[in-house]
Amino acid sequence: MTPDEPVWSTLARILRRWYFVYLASWLGGIALFLIGVTTEKGLVAYALMILGGILFVGSLVVYVICMVYAYRVQAALNSAGLYKPGAWQVIVAALILNPAILGFYVPLSVLLVTHRIRQDTGVW
C-alpha cells in the first residue's frame, strides 16, 4: 500500500486475491469430485471424491472471508462518496444467494464496481 492509495483500493486488492482463492478451491473441489464420480469405482475414485468434497467445503470458509472484504470495500466506497448503495446489500446478498451455487456473484460485482470507479477516478 502506498501512502496515496485510498483504503477502498487496498481492500479491493485484498478482496481480489481472496476471490481467486475462492474460485480455485470452489471449482477445483467440484472438478475433483466429478472426476472421482466418473472414474471406475476404486480407491482412487473415492479419494478424489473425498478430496473434492473437502476442497469444496473449504471454499465456503474462503467465501466468508470474501464476503467480509466485499462488505469492507463497499463500506469504504460508500463513506468516500464514490458509490451510493450501502454495504448492507453485500450481507443481504450473501445470505440470500447460495454460496455453493451463486457465491461467486457478490464479490465479483463488488470487484467490477471498484474497477469502474478506478477507471473513473484514475486510481490504480
C-alpha positions as CSV (number, residue, x, y, z in Angstrom):
1,M,0.0,0.0,0.0
2,T,1.3,3.4,-1.0
3,P,0.6,6.5,1.2
4,D,-1.6,7.9,-1.6
5,E,-3.7,4.8,-2.2
6,P,-7.2,5.0,-0.8
7,V,-8.4,2.5,1.7
8,W,-11.1,1.1,-0.7
9,S,-8.4,0.4,-3.3
10,T,-6.2,-1.6,-0.8
11,L,-9.2,-3.5,0.4
12,A,-10.3,-4.3,-3.2
13,R,-6.8,-5.6,-4.0
14,I,-7.1,-8.0,-1.0
15,L,-10.6,-9.0,-2.0
16,R,-9.4,-9.9,-5.5
17,R,-6.7,-12.2,-4.1
18,W,-9.2,-14.0,-1.8
19,Y,-11.7,-14.2,-4.6
20,F,-9.2,-16.1,-6.8
21,V,-8.5,-18.4,-3.9
22,Y,-12.3,-18.9,-3.5
23,L,-12.7,-19.7,-7.2
24,A,-9.8,-22.1,-7.4
25,S,-11.0,-24.0,-4.3
26,W,-14.6,-24.0,-5.4
27,L,-14.1,-25.0,-9.0
28,G,-11.2,-27.4,-8.0
29,G,-13.4,-29.1,-5.5
30,I,-16.2,-29.6,-8.0
31,A,-13.8,-30.8,-10.7
32,L,-12.1,-33.4,-8.4
33,F,-15.5,-34.6,-7.1
34,L,-16.8,-35.0,-10.7
35,I,-13.7,-36.8,-11.8
36,G,-14.0,-39.2,-8.9
37,V,-17.6,-39.9,-9.7
38,T,-16.9,-40.6,-13.4
39,T,-13.9,-42.8,-12.9
40,E,-14.2,-46.5,-12.2
41,K,-15.1,-47.4,-8.6
42,G,-12.0,-47.9,-6.6
43,L,-9.7,-46.3,-4.0
44,V,-8.6,-43.6,-6.4
45,A,-12.2,-42.6,-7.2
46,Y,-13.2,-42.4,-3.6
47,A,-10.1,-40.5,-2.7
48,L,-10.8,-37.9,-5.5
49,M,-14.4,-37.6,-4.3
50,I,-13.4,-37.1,-0.7
51,L,-10.6,-34.6,-1.6
52,G,-13.0,-32.7,-3.9
53,G,-15.6,-32.6,-1.1
54,I,-13.1,-31.3,1.4
55,L,-11.9,-28.7,-1.1
56,F,-15.5,-27.7,-1.9
57,V,-16.4,-27.3,1.8
58,G,-13.1,-25.4,2.4
59,S,-14.1,-23.0,-0.3
60,L,-17.1,-22.0,1.9
61,V,-14.7,-20.7,4.6
62,V,-12.9,-18.6,2.0
63,Y,-16.3,-17.4,0.8
64,V,-16.9,-16.0,4.3
65,I,-13.6,-14.1,4.1
66,C,-14.6,-12.8,0.6
67,M,-17.9,-11.5,2.0
68,V,-16.1,-9.7,4.8
69,Y,-13.8,-8.0,2.4
70,A,-16.6,-7.2,-0.1
71,Y,-18.5,-5.6,2.8
72,R,-15.5,-3.6,3.8
73,V,-14.8,-2.4,0.2
74,Q,-18.5,-1.4,-0.3
75,A,-18.5,0.4,3.1
76,A,-15.3,2.3,2.2
77,L,-16.6,3.2,-1.2
78,N,-19.9,4.5,0.4
79,S,-18.1,6.5,3.0
80,A,-15.8,8.0,0.4
81,G,-18.9,9.1,-1.6
82,L,-17.9,7.1,-4.6
83,Y,-20.7,4.5,-4.6
84,K,-24.2,5.2,-3.3
85,P,-25.6,1.8,-2.3
86,G,-24.8,0.8,1.2
87,A,-22.6,-2.1,2.4
88,W,-25.7,-3.8,3.9
89,Q,-26.6,-5.1,0.4
90,V,-23.5,-7.3,0.4
91,I,-24.7,-9.0,3.6
92,V,-28.2,-9.5,2.3
93,A,-27.0,-10.9,-1.0
94,A,-24.6,-13.2,0.8
95,L,-27.5,-14.6,2.9
96,I,-29.9,-14.9,0.0
97,L,-27.6,-16.3,-2.7
98,N,-26.4,-19.9,-2.1
99,P,-22.6,-19.8,-1.7
100,A,-22.3,-23.2,-3.3
101,I,-24.0,-22.1,-6.5
102,L,-24.1,-18.3,-6.8
103,G,-21.4,-17.4,-4.3
104,F,-19.1,-16.1,-6.9
105,Y,-21.5,-13.2,-7.9
106,V,-21.3,-10.9,-4.9
107,P,-17.6,-10.5,-4.7
108,L,-17.4,-10.3,-8.5
109,S,-20.0,-7.5,-8.6
110,V,-18.0,-5.5,-5.9
111,L,-14.8,-6.0,-7.8
112,L,-16.4,-4.8,-11.0
113,V,-17.7,-1.7,-9.3
114,T,-14.2,-0.9,-7.9
115,H,-12.8,-1.5,-11.4
116,R,-15.2,1.0,-12.9
117,I,-14.5,3.5,-10.1
118,R,-10.8,3.1,-10.6
119,Q,-11.2,3.9,-14.3
120,D,-13.3,7.0,-13.5
121,T,-11.0,8.3,-10.7
122,G,-7.7,7.2,-12.2
123,V,-6.7,5.3,-9.0
124,W,-4.6,2.3,-9.8
